[in-house]
Amino acid sequence: MTELKTLKDMEGIQNTDTLKVIKGKFPYAITSYELKQEAIKHIKVIGKESGKTKDEFQKFQLIGQLVWIQHFFNITEEDLK
């Protein structure tokens, strides 16, 4: 089994490809583009939270989440504008 490191590691995935996502008991479809847009929303929210917190450990955790999301979804600074 190959280790999945980024969304691009899924063979042949394109922005318009539909992914099957199961949330709870109900499956639904989402495109990889929509998934990336959701990731960008989360990055912006986490970025605001990390700027507000004074707890250094929590700030470290939030920055780690940001780095992982940006890497997995191949999000650039230009995507965040």
mmCIF file of the N, C-alpha and C atoms, coordinates in Angstrom:
data_MODEL
# 
_entry.id   MODEL 
# 
loop_
_atom_site.group_PDB 
_atom_site.id 
_atom_site.type_symbol 
_atom_site.label_atom_id 
_atom_site.label_alt_id 
_atom_site.label_comp_id 
_atom_site.label_asym_id 
_atom_site.label_entity_id 
_atom_site.label_seq_id 
_atom_site.pdbx_PDB_ins_code 
_atom_site.Cartn_x 
_atom_site.Cartn_y 
_atom_site.Cartn_z 
_atom_site.occupancy 
_atom_site.B_iso_or_equiv 
_atom_site.pdbx_formal_charge 
_atom_site.auth_seq_id 
_atom_site.auth_comp_id 
_atom_site.auth_asym_id 
_atom_site.auth_atom_id 
_atom_site.pdbx_PDB_model_num 
ATOM 1   N N  . MET A 1 1  ? 0.843   -1.175 0.000   1.00 0.00 ? 1  MET A N  1 
ATOM 2   C CA . MET A 1 1  ? 0.000   0.000  0.000   1.00 0.00 ? 1  MET A CA 1 
ATOM 3   C C  . MET A 1 1  ? 0.890   1.240  0.000   1.00 0.00 ? 1  MET A C  1 
ATOM 4   N N  . THR A 1 2  ? 0.558   2.213  -0.843  1.00 0.00 ? 2  THR A N  1 
ATOM 5   C CA . THR A 1 2  ? 1.319   3.453  -0.951  1.00 0.00 ? 2  THR A CA 1 
ATOM 6   C C  . THR A 1 2  ? 0.833   4.448  0.085   1.00 0.00 ? 2  THR A C  1 
ATOM 7   N N  . GLU A 1 3  ? 1.767   5.132  0.707   1.00 0.00 ? 3  GLU A N  1 
ATOM 8   C CA . GLU A 1 3  ? 1.413   6.141  1.700   1.00 0.00 ? 3  GLU A CA 1 
ATOM 9   C C  . GLU A 1 3  ? 0.940   7.403  0.993   1.00 0.00 ? 3  GLU A C  1 
ATOM 10  N N  . LEU A 1 4  ? -0.209  7.905  1.388   1.00 0.00 ? 4  LEU A N  1 
ATOM 11  C CA . LEU A 1 4  ? -0.778  9.120  0.805   1.00 0.00 ? 4  LEU A CA 1 
ATOM 12  C C  . LEU A 1 4  ? -0.175  10.323 1.522   1.00 0.00 ? 4  LEU A C  1 
ATOM 13  N N  . LYS A 1 5  ? 0.577   11.136 0.770   1.00 0.00 ? 5  LYS A N  1 
ATOM 14  C CA . LYS A 1 5  ? 1.237   12.289 1.366   1.00 0.00 ? 5  LYS A CA 1 
ATOM 15  C C  . LYS A 1 5  ? 0.530   13.589 1.031   1.00 0.00 ? 5  LYS A C  1 
ATOM 16  N N  . THR A 1 6  ? -0.016  13.689 -0.183  1.00 0.00 ? 6  THR A N  1 
ATOM 17  C CA . THR A 1 6  ? -0.768  14.877 -0.581  1.00 0.00 ? 6  THR A CA 1 
ATOM 18  C C  . THR A 1 6  ? -1.965  14.451 -1.411  1.00 0.00 ? 6  THR A C  1 
ATOM 19  N N  . LEU A 1 7  ? -2.880  15.367 -1.630  1.00 0.00 ? 7  LEU A N  1 
ATOM 20  C CA . LEU A 1 7  ? -4.060  15.082 -2.432  1.00 0.00 ? 7  LEU A CA 1 
ATOM 21  C C  . LEU A 1 7  ? -3.661  14.689 -3.851  1.00 0.00 ? 7  LEU A C  1 
ATOM 22  N N  . LYS A 1 8  ? -2.551  15.254 -4.352  1.00 0.00 ? 8  LYS A N  1 
ATOM 23  C CA . LYS A 1 8  ? -2.070  14.928 -5.703  1.00 0.00 ? 8  LYS A CA 1 
ATOM 24  C C  . LYS A 1 8  ? -1.605  13.480 -5.810  1.00 0.00 ? 8  LYS A C  1 
ATOM 25  N N  . ASP A 1 9  ? -1.289  12.834 -4.686  1.00 0.00 ? 9  ASP A N  1 
ATOM 26  C CA . ASP A 1 9  ? -0.824  11.454 -4.711  1.00 0.00 ? 9  ASP A CA 1 
ATOM 27  C C  . ASP A 1 9  ? -1.911  10.470 -5.140  1.00 0.00 ? 9  ASP A C  1 
ATOM 28  N N  . MET A 1 10 ? -3.165  10.909 -5.103  1.00 0.00 ? 10 MET A N  1 
ATOM 29  C CA . MET A 1 10 ? -4.243  10.055 -5.586  1.00 0.00 ? 10 MET A CA 1 
ATOM 30  C C  . MET A 1 10 ? -4.114  9.995  -7.105  1.00 0.00 ? 10 MET A C  1 
ATOM 31  N N  . GLU A 1 11 ? -4.050  8.811  -7.640  1.00 0.00 ? 11 GLU A N  1 
ATOM 32  C CA . GLU A 1 11 ? -3.774  8.641  -9.065  1.00 0.00 ? 11 GLU A CA 1 
ATOM 33  C C  . GLU A 1 11 ? -4.786  9.365  -9.942  1.00 0.00 ? 11 GLU A C  1 
ATOM 34  N N  . GLY A 1 12 ? -4.278  10.211 -10.825 1.00 0.00 ? 12 GLY A N  1 
ATOM 35  C CA . GLY A 1 12 ? -5.090  10.835 -11.844 1.00 0.00 ? 12 GLY A CA 1 
ATOM 36  C C  . GLY A 1 12 ? -6.141  11.817 -11.367 1.00 0.00 ? 12 GLY A C  1 
ATOM 37  N N  . ILE A 1 13 ? -6.032  12.314 -10.151 1.00 0.00 ? 13 ILE A N  1 
ATOM 38  C CA . ILE A 1 13 ? -7.066  13.220 -9.648  1.00 0.00 ? 13 ILE A CA 1 
ATOM 39  C C  . ILE A 1 13 ? -6.927  14.588 -10.305 1.00 0.00 ? 13 ILE A C  1 
ATOM 40  N N  . GLN A 1 14 ? -8.036  15.136 -10.717 1.00 0.00 ? 14 GLN A N  1 
ATOM 41  C CA . GLN A 1 14 ? -8.092  16.454 -11.339 1.00 0.00 ? 14 GLN A CA 1 
ATOM 42  C C  . GLN A 1 14 ? -9.030  17.334 -10.507 1.00 0.00 ? 14 GLN A C  1 
ATOM 43  N N  . ASN A 1 15 ? -9.027  18.649 -10.763 1.00 0.00 ? 15 ASN A N  1 
ATOM 44  C CA . ASN A 1 15 ? -9.895  19.567 -10.016 1.00 0.00 ? 15 ASN A CA 1 
ATOM 45  C C  . ASN A 1 15 ? -11.367 19.263 -10.186 1.00 0.00 ? 15 ASN A C  1 
ATOM 46  N N  . THR A 1 16 ? -11.736 18.648 -11.296 1.00 0.00 ? 16 THR A N  1 
ATOM 47  C CA . THR A 1 16 ? -13.144 18.374 -11.546 1.00 0.00 ? 16 THR A CA 1 
ATOM 48  C C  . THR A 1 16 ? -13.556 16.970 -11.143 1.00 0.00 ? 16 THR A C  1 
ATOM 49  N N  . ASP A 1 17 ? -12.615 16.148 -10.739 1.00 0.00 ? 17 ASP A N  1 
ATOM 50  C CA . ASP A 1 17 ? -12.958 14.789 -10.325 1.00 0.00 ? 17 ASP A CA 1 
ATOM 51  C C  . ASP A 1 17 ? -13.793 14.820 -9.056  1.00 0.00 ? 17 ASP A C  1 
ATOM 52  N N  . THR A 1 18 ? -14.754 13.929 -8.985  1.00 0.00 ? 18 THR A N  1 
ATOM 53  C CA . THR A 1 18 ? -15.633 13.856 -7.831  1.00 0.00 ? 18 THR A CA 1 
ATOM 54  C C  . THR A 1 18 ? -15.106 12.799 -6.865  1.00 0.00 ? 18 THR A C  1 
ATOM 55  N N  . LEU A 1 19 ? -15.015 13.178 -5.613  1.00 0.00 ? 19 LEU A N  1 
ATOM 56  C CA . LEU A 1 19 ? -14.577 12.259 -4.569  1.00 0.00 ? 19 LEU A CA 1 
ATOM 57  C C  . LEU A 1 19 ? -15.785 11.874 -3.735  1.00 0.00 ? 19 LEU A C  1 
ATOM 58  N N  . LYS A 1 20 ? -15.840 10.617 -3.341  1.00 0.00 ? 20 LYS A N  1 
ATOM 59  C CA . LYS A 1 20 ? -16.926 10.162 -2.474  1.00 0.00 ? 20 LYS A CA 1 
ATOM 60  C C  . LYS A 1 20 ? -16.474 10.338 -1.034  1.00 0.00 ? 20 LYS A C  1 
ATOM 61  N N  . VAL A 1 21 ? -17.236 11.081 -0.281  1.00 0.00 ? 21 VAL A N  1 
ATOM 62  C CA . VAL A 1 21 ? -16.907 11.364 1.111   1.00 0.00 ? 21 VAL A CA 1 
ATOM 63  C C  . VAL A 1 21 ? -18.031 10.805 1.979   1.00 0.00 ? 21 VAL A C  1 
ATOM 64  N N  . ILE A 1 22 ? -17.675 10.132 3.032   1.00 0.00 ? 22 ILE A N  1 
ATOM 65  C CA . ILE A 1 22 ? -18.690 9.601  3.936   1.00 0.00 ? 22 ILE A CA 1 
ATOM 66  C C  . ILE A 1 22 ? -18.595 10.358 5.244   1.00 0.00 ? 22 ILE A C  1 
ATOM 67  N N  . LYS A 1 23 ? -19.696 11.008 5.592   1.00 0.00 ? 23 LYS A N  1 
ATOM 68  C CA . LYS A 1 23 ? -19.766 11.753 6.846   1.00 0.00 ? 23 LYS A CA 1 
ATOM 69  C C  . LYS A 1 23 ? -20.910 11.138 7.635   1.00 0.00 ? 23 LYS A C  1 
ATOM 70  N N  . GLY A 1 24 ? -20.569 10.538 8.727   1.00 0.00 ? 24 GLY A N  1 
ATOM 71  C CA . GLY A 1 24 ? -21.593 9.811  9.473   1.00 0.00 ? 24 GLY A CA 1 
ATOM 72  C C  . GLY A 1 24 ? -21.990 8.574  8.672   1.00 0.00 ? 24 GLY A C  1 
ATOM 73  N N  . LYS A 1 25 ? -23.282 8.410  8.432   1.00 0.00 ? 25 LYS A N  1 
ATOM 74  C CA . LYS A 1 25 ? -23.780 7.264  7.671   1.00 0.00 ? 25 LYS A CA 1 
ATOM 75  C C  . LYS A 1 25 ? -24.096 7.621  6.233   1.00 0.00 ? 25 LYS A C  1 
ATOM 76  N N  . PHE A 1 26 ? -23.970 8.899  5.871   1.00 0.00 ? 26 PHE A N  1 
ATOM 77  C CA . PHE A 1 26 ? -24.422 9.355  4.569   1.00 0.00 ? 26 PHE A CA 1 
ATOM 78  C C  . PHE A 1 26 ? -23.265 9.750  3.660   1.00 0.00 ? 26 PHE A C  1 
ATOM 79  N N  . PRO A 1 27 ? -23.090 9.038  2.532   1.00 0.00 ? 27 PRO A N  1 
ATOM 80  C CA . PRO A 1 27 ? -22.052 9.428  1.570   1.00 0.00 ? 27 PRO A CA 1 
ATOM 81  C C  . PRO A 1 27 ? -22.517 10.605 0.722   1.00 0.00 ? 27 PRO A C  1 
ATOM 82  N N  . TYR A 1 28 ? -21.609 11.449 0.343   1.00 0.00 ? 28 TYR A N  1 
ATOM 83  C CA . TYR A 1 28 ? -21.915 12.529 -0.589  1.00 0.00 ? 28 TYR A CA 1 
ATOM 84  C C  . TYR A 1 28 ? -20.693 12.780 -1.455  1.00 0.00 ? 28 TYR A C  1 
ATOM 85  N N  . ALA A 1 29 ? -20.899 13.498 -2.536  1.00 0.00 ? 29 ALA A N  1 
ATOM 86  C CA . ALA A 1 29 ? -19.818 13.732 -3.492  1.00 0.00 ? 29 ALA A CA 1 
ATOM 87  C C  . ALA A 1 29 ? -19.318 15.162 -3.378  1.00 0.00 ? 29 ALA A C  1 
ATOM 88  N N  . ILE A 1 30 ? -18.009 15.323 -3.564  1.00 0.00 ? 30 ILE A N  1 
ATOM 89  C CA . ILE A 1 30 ? -17.392 16.646 -3.545  1.00 0.00 ? 30 ILE A CA 1 
ATOM 90  C C  . ILE A 1 30 ? -16.238 16.616 -4.543  1.00 0.00 ? 30 ILE A C  1 
ATOM 91  N N  . THR A 1 31 ? -16.037 17.705 -5.258  1.00 0.00 ? 31 THR A N  1 
ATOM 92  C CA . THR A 1 31 ? -14.901 17.740 -6.186  1.00 0.00 ? 31 THR A CA 1 
ATOM 93  C C  . THR A 1 31 ? -13.641 18.097 -5.413  1.00 0.00 ? 31 THR A C  1 
ATOM 94  N N  . SER A 1 32 ? -12.507 17.766 -5.975  1.00 0.00 ? 32 SER A N  1 
ATOM 95  C CA . SER A 1 32 ? -11.253 18.101 -5.301  1.00 0.00 ? 32 SER A CA 1 
ATOM 96  C C  . SER A 1 32 ? -11.081 19.619 -5.223  1.00 0.00 ? 32 SER A C  1 
ATOM 97  N N  . TYR A 1 33 ? -11.648 20.363 -6.192  1.00 0.00 ? 33 TYR A N  1 
ATOM 98  C CA . TYR A 1 33 ? -11.605 21.830 -6.140  1.00 0.00 ? 33 TYR A CA 1 
ATOM 99  C C  . TYR A 1 33 ? -12.380 22.339 -4.928  1.00 0.00 ? 33 TYR A C  1 
ATOM 100 N N  . GLU A 1 34 ? -13.584 21.794 -4.702  1.00 0.00 ? 34 GLU A N  1 
ATOM 101 C CA . GLU A 1 34 ? -14.392 22.199 -3.545  1.00 0.00 ? 34 GLU A CA 1 
ATOM 102 C C  . GLU A 1 34 ? -13.686 21.836 -2.243  1.00 0.00 ? 34 GLU A C  1 
ATOM 103 N N  . LEU A 1 35 ? -13.039 20.685 -2.239  1.00 0.00 ? 35 LEU A N  1 
ATOM 104 C CA . LEU A 1 35 ? -12.299 20.245 -1.061  1.00 0.00 ? 35 LEU A CA 1 
ATOM 105 C C  . LEU A 1 35 ? -11.153 21.205 -0.755  1.00 0.00 ? 35 LEU A C  1 
ATOM 106 N N  . LYS A 1 36 ? -10.463 21.651 -1.799  1.00 0.00 ? 36 LYS A N  1 
ATOM 107 C CA . LYS A 1 36 ? -9.370  22.601 -1.628  1.00 0.00 ? 36 LYS A CA 1 
ATOM 108 C C  . LYS A 1 36 ? -9.898  23.942 -1.117  1.00 0.00 ? 36 LYS A C  1 
ATOM 109 N N  . GLN A 1 37 ? -11.062 24.382 -1.612  1.00 0.00 ? 37 GLN A N  1 
ATOM 110 C CA . GLN A 1 37 ? -11.659 25.637 -1.151  1.00 0.00 ? 37 GLN A CA 1 
ATOM 111 C C  . GLN A 1 37 ? -12.026 25.556 0.331   1.00 0.00 ? 37 GLN A C  1 
ATOM 112 N N  . GLU A 1 38 ? -12.529 24.406 0.766   1.00 0.00 ? 38 GLU A N  1 
ATOM 113 C CA . GLU A 1 38 ? -12.830 24.210 2.185   1.00 0.00 ? 38 GLU A CA 1 
ATOM 114 C C  . GLU A 1 38 ? -11.558 24.270 3.023   1.00 0.00 ? 38 GLU A C  1 
ATOM 115 N N  . ALA A 1 39 ? -10.482 23.686 2.499   1.00 0.00 ? 39 ALA A N  1 
ATOM 116 C CA . ALA A 1 39 ? -9.198  23.718 3.208   1.00 0.00 ? 39 ALA A CA 1 
ATOM 117 C C  . ALA A 1 39 ? -8.712  25.155 3.353   1.00 0.00 ? 39 ALA A C  1 
ATOM 118 N N  . ILE A 1 40 ? -8.889  25.971 2.308   1.00 0.00 ? 40 ILE A N  1 
ATOM 119 C CA . ILE A 1 40 ? -8.478  27.372 2.361   1.00 0.00 ? 40 ILE A CA 1 
ATOM 120 C C  . ILE A 1 40 ? -9.279  28.121 3.427   1.00 0.00 ? 40 ILE A C  1 
ATOM 121 N N  . LYS A 1 41 ? -10.575 27.834 3.526   1.00 0.00 ? 41 LYS A N  1 
ATOM 122 C CA . LYS A 1 41 ? -11.401 28.465 4.569   1.00 0.00 ? 41 LYS A CA 1 
ATOM 123 C C  . LYS A 1 41 ? -10.863 28.111 5.954   1.00 0.00 ? 41 LYS A C  1 
ATOM 124 N N  . HIS A 1 42 ? -10.515 26.827 6.147   1.00 0.00 ? 42 HIS A N  1 
ATOM 125 C CA . HIS A 1 42 ? -9.993  26.389 7.444   1.00 0.00 ? 42 HIS A CA 1 
ATOM 126 C C  . HIS A 1 42 ? -8.652  27.053 7.746   1.00 0.00 ? 42 HIS A C  1 
ATOM 127 N N  . ILE A 1 43 ? -7.805  27.212 6.748   1.00 0.00 ? 43 ILE A N  1 
ATOM 128 C CA . ILE A 1 43 ? -6.511  27.873 6.948   1.00 0.00 ? 43 ILE A CA 1 
ATOM 129 C C  . ILE A 1 43 ? -6.719  29.293 7.443   1.00 0.00 ? 43 ILE A C  1 
ATOM 130 N N  . LYS A 1 44 ? -7.670  29.997 6.851   1.00 0.00 ? 44 LYS A N  1 
ATOM 131 C CA . LYS A 1 44 ? -7.929  31.382 7.252   1.00 0.00 ? 44 LYS A CA 1 
ATOM 132 C C  . LYS A 1 44 ? -8.461  31.454 8.676   1.00 0.00 ? 44 LYS A C  1 
ATOM 133 N N  . VAL A 1 45 ? -9.358  30.542 9.037   1.00 0.00 ? 45 VAL A N  1 
ATOM 134 C CA . VAL A 1 45 ? -9.897  30.521 10.406  1.00 0.00 ? 45 VAL A CA 1 
ATOM 135 C C  . VAL A 1 45 ? -8.801  30.176 11.411  1.00 0.00 ? 45 VAL A C  1 
ATOM 136 N N  . ILE A 1 46 ? -8.013  29.151 11.114  1.00 0.00 ? 46 ILE A N  1 
ATOM 137 C CA . ILE A 1 46 ? -6.938  28.743 12.023  1.00 0.00 ? 46 ILE A CA 1 
ATOM 138 C C  . ILE A 1 46 ? -5.899  29.852 12.145  1.00 0.00 ? 46 ILE A C  1 
ATOM 139 N N  . GLY A 1 47 ? -5.616  30.536 11.046  1.00 0.00 ? 47 GLY A N  1 
ATOM 140 C CA . GLY A 1 47 ? -4.667  31.650 11.085  1.00 0.00 ? 47 GLY A CA 1 
ATOM 141 C C  . GLY A 1 47 ? -5.118  32.751 12.031  1.00 0.00 ? 47 GLY A C  1 
ATOM 142 N N  . LYS A 1 48 ? -6.415  33.068 11.998  1.00 0.00 ? 48 LYS A N  1 
ATOM 143 C CA . LYS A 1 48 ? -6.954  34.084 12.911  1.00 0.00 ? 48 LYS A CA 1 
ATOM 144 C C  . LYS A 1 48 ? -6.874  33.616 14.357  1.00 0.00 ? 48 LYS A C  1 
ATOM 145 N N  . GLU A 1 49 ? -7.201  32.331 14.582  1.00 0.00 ? 49 GLU A N  1 
ATOM 146 C CA . GLU A 1 49 ? -7.153  31.783 15.939  1.00 0.00 ? 49 GLU A CA 1 
ATOM 147 C C  . GLU A 1 49 ? -5.736  31.804 16.496  1.00 0.00 ? 49 GLU A C  1 
ATOM 148 N N  . SER A 1 50 ? -4.765  31.467 15.664  1.00 0.00 ? 50 SER A N  1 
ATOM 149 C CA . SER A 1 50 ? -3.382  31.420 16.152  1.00 0.00 ? 50 SER A CA 1 
ATOM 150 C C  . SER A 1 50 ? -2.877  32.815 16.499  1.00 0.00 ? 50 SER A C  1 
ATOM 151 N N  . GLY A 1 51 ? -3.404  33.826 15.820  1.00 0.00 ? 51 GLY A N  1 
ATOM 152 C CA . GLY A 1 51 ? -3.015  35.197 16.132  1.00 0.00 ? 51 GLY A CA 1 
ATOM 153 C C  . GLY A 1 51 ? -3.627  35.703 17.428  1.00 0.00 ? 51 GLY A C  1 
ATOM 154 N N  . LYS A 1 52 ? -4.752  35.125 17.824  1.00 0.00 ? 52 LYS A N  1 
ATOM 155 C CA . LYS A 1 52 ? -5.458  35.572 19.031  1.00 0.00 ? 52 LYS A CA 1 
ATOM 156 C C  . LYS A 1 52 ? -4.977  34.876 20.302  1.00 0.00 ? 52 LYS A C  1 
ATOM 157 N N  . THR A 1 53 ? -4.498  33.638 20.172  1.00 0.00 ? 53 THR A N  1 
ATOM 158 C CA . THR A 1 53 ? -4.147  32.881 21.369  1.00 0.00 ? 53 THR A CA 1 
ATOM 159 C C  . THR A 1 53 ? -2.813  33.359 21.957  1.00 0.00 ? 53 THR A C  1 
ATOM 160 N N  . LYS A 1 54 ? -2.756  33.309 23.269  1.00 0.00 ? 54 LYS A N  1 
ATOM 161 C CA . LYS A 1 54 ? -1.513  33.670 23.972  1.00 0.00 ? 54 LYS A CA 1 
ATOM 162 C C  . LYS A 1 54 ? -0.797  32.431 24.480  1.00 0.00 ? 54 LYS A C  1 
ATOM 163 N N  . ASP A 1 55 ? -1.486  31.296 24.443  1.00 0.00 ? 55 ASP A N  1 
ATOM 164 C CA . ASP A 1 55 ? -0.902  30.034 24.881  1.00 0.00 ? 55 ASP A CA 1 
ATOM 165 C C  . ASP A 1 55 ? 0.056   29.539 23.794  1.00 0.00 ? 55 ASP A C  1 
ATOM 166 N N  . GLU A 1 56 ? 1.335   29.480 24.115  1.00 0.00 ? 56 GLU A N  1 
ATOM 167 C CA . GLU A 1 56 ? 2.360   29.120 23.132  1.00 0.00 ? 56 GLU A CA 1 
ATOM 168 C C  . GLU A 1 56 ? 2.180   27.699 22.600  1.00 0.00 ? 56 GLU A C  1 
ATOM 169 N N  . PHE A 1 57 ? 1.778   26.755 23.469  1.00 0.00 ? 57 PHE A N  1 
ATOM 170 C CA . PHE A 1 57 ? 1.575   25.384 23.017  1.00 0.00 ? 57 PHE A CA 1 
ATOM 171 C C  . PHE A 1 57 ? 0.419   25.299 22.033  1.00 0.00 ? 57 PHE A C  1 
ATOM 172 N N  . GLN A 1 58 ? -0.671  25.993 22.324  1.00 0.00 ? 58 GLN A N  1 
ATOM 173 C CA . GLN A 1 58 ? -1.824  25.995 21.424  1.00 0.00 ? 58 GLN A CA 1 
ATOM 174 C C  . GLN A 1 58 ? -1.452  26.656 20.091  1.00 0.00 ? 58 GLN A C  1 
ATOM 175 N N  . LYS A 1 59 ? -0.682  27.728 20.155  1.00 0.00 ? 59 LYS A N  1 
ATOM 176 C CA . LYS A 1 59 ? -0.235  28.410 18.938  1.00 0.00 ? 59 LYS A CA 1 
ATOM 177 C C  . LYS A 1 59 ? 0.629   27.464 18.090  1.00 0.00 ? 59 LYS A C  1 
ATOM 178 N N  . PHE A 1 60 ? 1.498   26.705 18.736  1.00 0.00 ? 60 PHE A N  1 
ATOM 179 C CA . PHE A 1 60 ? 2.345   25.726 18.057  1.00 0.00 ? 60 PHE A CA 1 
ATOM 180 C C  . PHE A 1 60 ? 1.488   24.666 17.366  1.00 0.00 ? 60 PHE A C  1 
ATOM 181 N N  . GLN A 1 61 ? 0.446   24.180 18.047  1.00 0.00 ? 61 GLN A N  1 
ATOM 182 C CA . GLN A 1 61 ? -0.449  23.183 17.462  1.00 0.00 ? 61 GLN A CA 1 
ATOM 183 C C  . GLN A 1 61 ? -1.185  23.742 16.244  1.00 0.00 ? 61 GLN A C  1 
ATOM 184 N N  . LEU A 1 62 ? -1.674  24.964 16.345  1.00 0.00 ? 62 LEU A N  1 
ATOM 185 C CA . LEU A 1 62 ? -2.403  25.586 15.247  1.00 0.00 ? 62 LEU A CA 1 
ATOM 186 C C  . LEU A 1 62 ? -1.503  25.797 14.029  1.00 0.00 ? 62 LEU A C  1 
ATOM 187 N N  . ILE A 1 63 ? -0.282  26.214 14.266  1.00 0.00 ? 63 ILE A N  1 
ATOM 188 C CA . ILE A 1 63 ? 0.653   26.409 13.155  1.00 0.00 ? 63 ILE A CA 1 
ATOM 189 C C  . ILE A 1 63 ? 0.975   25.067 12.496  1.00 0.00 ? 63 ILE A C  1 
ATOM 190 N N  . GLY A 1 64 ? 1.078   24.017 13.290  1.00 0.00 ? 64 GLY A N  1 
ATOM 191 C CA . GLY A 1 64 ? 1.288   22.677 12.736  1.00 0.00 ? 64 GLY A CA 1 
ATOM 192 C C  . GLY A 1 64 ? 0.133   22.246 11.851  1.00 0.00 ? 64 GLY A C  1 
ATOM 193 N N  . GLN A 1 65 ? -1.086  22.562 12.263  1.00 0.00 ? 65 GLN A N  1 
ATOM 194 C CA . GLN A 1 65 ? -2.258  22.249 11.444  1.00 0.00 ? 65 GLN A CA 1 
ATOM 195 C C  . GLN A 1 65 ? -2.214  23.016 10.129  1.00 0.00 ? 65 GLN A C  1 
ATOM 196 N N  . LEU A 1 66 ? -1.842  24.284 10.198  1.00 0.00 ? 66 LEU A N  1 
ATOM 197 C CA . LEU A 1 66 ? -1.753  25.105 8.988   1.00 0.00 ? 66 LEU A CA 1 
ATOM 198 C C  . LEU A 1 66 ? -0.754  24.510 7.996   1.00 0.00 ? 66 LEU A C  1 
ATOM 199 N N  . VAL A 1 67 ? 0.396   24.143 8.491   1.00 0.00 ? 67 VAL A N  1 
ATOM 200 C CA . VAL A 1 67 ? 1.446   23.600 7.629   1.00 0.00 ? 67 VAL A CA 1 
ATOM 201 C C  . VAL A 1 67 ? 0.974   22.301 6.981   1.00 0.00 ? 67 VAL A C  1 
ATOM 202 N N  . TRP A 1 68 ? 0.352   21.425 7.766   1.00 0.00 ? 68 TRP A N  1 
ATOM 203 C CA . TRP A 1 68 ? -0.115  20.153 7.232   1.00 0.00 ? 68 TRP A CA 1 
ATOM 204 C C  . TRP A 1 68 ? -1.183  20.361 6.161   1.00 0.00 ? 68 TRP A C  1 
ATOM 205 N N  . ILE A 1 69 ? -2.164  21.221 6.420   1.00 0.00 ? 69 ILE A N  1 
ATOM 206 C CA . ILE A 1 69 ? -3.236  21.468 5.454   1.00 0.00 ? 69 ILE A CA 1 
ATOM 207 C C  . ILE A 1 69 ? -2.660  22.053 4.170   1.00 0.00 ? 69 ILE A C  1 
ATOM 208 N N  . GLN A 1 70 ? -1.773  23.039 4.299   1.00 0.00 ? 70 GLN A N  1 
ATOM 209 C CA . GLN A 1 70 ? -1.179  23.643 3.106   1.00 0.00 ? 70 GLN A CA 1 
ATOM 210 C C  . GLN A 1 70 ? -0.406  22.613 2.295   1.00 0.00 ? 70 GLN A C  1 
ATOM 211 N N  . HIS A 1 71 ? 0.318   21.739 2.964   1.00 0.00 ? 71 HIS A N  1 
ATOM 212 C CA . HIS A 1 71 ? 1.100   20.723 2.260   1.00 0.00 ? 71 HIS A CA 1 
ATOM 213 C C  . HIS A 1 71 ? 0.182   19.692 1.595   1.00 0.00 ? 71 HIS A C  1 
ATOM 214 N N  . PHE A 1 72 ? -0.769  19.144 2.334   1.00 0.00 ? 72 PHE A N  1 
ATOM 215 C CA . PHE A 1 72 ? -1.614  18.077 1.807   1.00 0.00 ? 72 PHE A CA 1 
ATOM 216 C C  . PHE A 1 72 ? -2.444  18.533 0.613   1.00 0.00 ? 72 PHE A C  1 
ATOM 217 N N  . PHE A 1 73 ? -2.993  19.740 0.696   1.00 0.00 ? 73 PHE A N  1 
ATOM 218 C CA . PHE A 1 73 ? -3.862  20.239 -0.369  1.00 0.00 ? 73 PHE A CA 1 
ATOM 219 C C  . PHE A 1 73 ? -3.113  21.085 -1.403  1.00 0.00 ? 73 PHE A C  1 
ATOM 220 N N  . ASN A 1 74 ? -1.791  21.135 -1.289  1.00 0.00 ? 74 ASN A N  1 
ATOM 221 C CA . ASN A 1 74 ? -0.951  21.876 -2.244  1.00 0.00 ? 74 ASN A CA 1 
ATOM 222 C C  . ASN A 1 74 ? -1.420  23.326 -2.385  1.00 0.00 ? 74 ASN A C  1 
ATOM 223 N N  . ILE A 1 75 ? -1.604  23.989 -1.273  1.00 0.00 ? 75 ILE A N  1 
ATOM 224 C CA . ILE A 1 75 ? -2.097  25.361 -1.254  1.00 0.00 ? 75 ILE A CA 1 
ATOM 225 C C  . ILE A 1 75 ? -0.918  26.318 -1.195  1.00 0.00 ? 75 ILE A C  1 
ATOM 226 N N  . THR A 1 76 ? -0.894  27.270 -2.132  1.00 0.00 ? 76 THR A N  1 
ATOM 227 C CA . THR A 1 76 ? 0.168   28.259 -2.191  1.00 0.00 ? 76 THR A CA 1 
ATOM 228 C C  . THR A 1 76 ? -0.307  29.564 -1.563  1.00 0.00 ? 76 THR A C  1 
ATOM 229 N N  . GLU A 1 77 ? 0.614   30.478 -1.378  1.00 0.00 ? 77 GLU A N  1 
ATOM 230 C CA . GLU A 1 77 ? 0.249   31.807 -0.866  1.00 0.00 ? 77 GLU A CA 1 
ATOM 231 C C  . GLU A 1 77 ? -0.714  32.502 -1.819  1.00 0.00 ? 77 GLU A C  1 
ATOM 232 N N  . GLU A 1 78 ? -0.547  32.269 -3.099  1.00 0.00 ? 78 GLU A N  1 
ATOM 233 C CA . GLU A 1 78 ? -1.427  32.863 -4.099  1.00 0.00 ? 78 GLU A CA 1 
ATOM 234 C C  . GLU A 1 78 ? -2.855  32.352 -3.963  1.00 0.00 ? 78 GLU A C  1 
ATOM 235 N N  . ASP A 1 79 ? -3.013  31.063 -3.597  1.00 0.00 ? 79 ASP A N  1 
ATOM 236 C CA . ASP A 1 79 ? -4.349  30.492 -3.375  1.00 0.00 ? 79 ASP A CA 1 
ATOM 237 C C  . ASP A 1 79 ? -5.064  31.176 -2.213  1.00 0.00 ? 79 ASP A C  1 
ATOM 238 N N  . LEU A 1 80 ? -4.284  31.660 -1.247  1.00 0.00 ? 80 LEU A N  1 
ATOM 239 C CA . LEU A 1 80 ? -4.868  32.241 -0.035  1.00 0.00 ? 80 LEU A CA 1 
ATOM 240 C C  . LEU A 1 80 ? -5.322  33.685 -0.219  1.00 0.00 ? 80 LEU A C  1 
ATOM 241 N N  . LYS A 1 81 ? -5.026  34.290 -1.355  1.00 0.00 ? 81 LYS A N  1 
ATOM 242 C CA . LYS A 1 81 ? -5.427  35.679 -1.597  1.00 0.00 ? 81 LYS A CA 1 
ATOM 243 C C  . LYS A 1 81 ? -6.866  35.787 -2.007  1.00 0.00 ? 81 LYS A C  1 
# 
